[in-house]
Amino acid sequence: MNQTITLATSEPFAAETTPDMTQDRAVGVLIGATVADVERELILQTLASCEGNRTHAARILGMSLRTLRYKLKHYSEHGIDIPAHH
């Protein structure tokens, strides 16, 4: 399985994710990305996988719905597309 992660401050890069992927290799893919970049991508990808359902995404991410909404508003204000609810 391949995933493409797009960071707002850099070009997209592909991260190979397989069940036998080592932790060192997974961390190596993230080197150079900021915590904020990784958090944003995790939030957006989780929201997309939940078909835009913010309540479900917040539950999966272990954060309050209010926190998720705050972060999404911040991303939106900076021109980042937010997955819509289907």
PEFEN-V769537 format. One record per residue. RES is the residue in three letters. PHI is phi as a letter, one per 40 degrees, with the letter a starting at -180 (* if undefined). OMEGA is omega in whole degrees, 0 to 359 (999 if undefined). Layout:
res = <RES,RES>
phi = <PHI,PHI>
omega = <OMEGA,OMEGA>
This chain:
res = <MET,ASN,GLN,THR,ILE,THR,LEU,ALA,THR,SER,GLU,PRO,PHE,ALA,ALA,GLU,THR,THR,PRO,ASP,MET,THR,GLN,ASP,ARG,ALA,VAL,GLY,VAL,LEU,ILE,GLY,ALA,THR,VAL,ALA,ASP,VAL,GLU,ARG,GLU,LEU,ILE,LEU,GLN,THR,LEU,ALA,SER,CYS,GLU,GLY,ASN,ARG,THR,HIS,ALA,ALA,ARG,ILE,LEU,GLY,MET,SER,LEU,ARG,THR,LEU,ARG,TYR,LYS,LEU,LYS,HIS,TYR,SER,GLU,HIS,GLY,ILE,ASP,ILE,PRO,ALA,HIS,HIS>
phi = <*,b,b,b,b,b,b,c,b,a,c,c,b,c,b,c,b,b,d,c,c,c,c,c,c,c,c,d,c,c,c,h,c,c,c,c,c,c,c,c,c,c,c,c,c,c,c,c,c,c,f,g,c,c,c,c,c,c,c,c,c,g,b,c,c,c,c,c,c,c,c,c,c,c,c,d,c,b,g,c,c,b,d,c,c,b>
omega = <176,175,173,179,180,178,183,185,182,178,177,173,182,177,178,180,178,180,182,179,181,179,179,180,179,179,180,178,184,182,181,177,177,176,179,178,181,179,181,180,178,179,183,179,177,178,178,180,177,180,176,181,186,180,180,180,179,179,180,182,180,178,179,177,179,178,179,180,178,181,179,177,179,179,181,179,179,173,180,180,180,178,181,178,180,999>
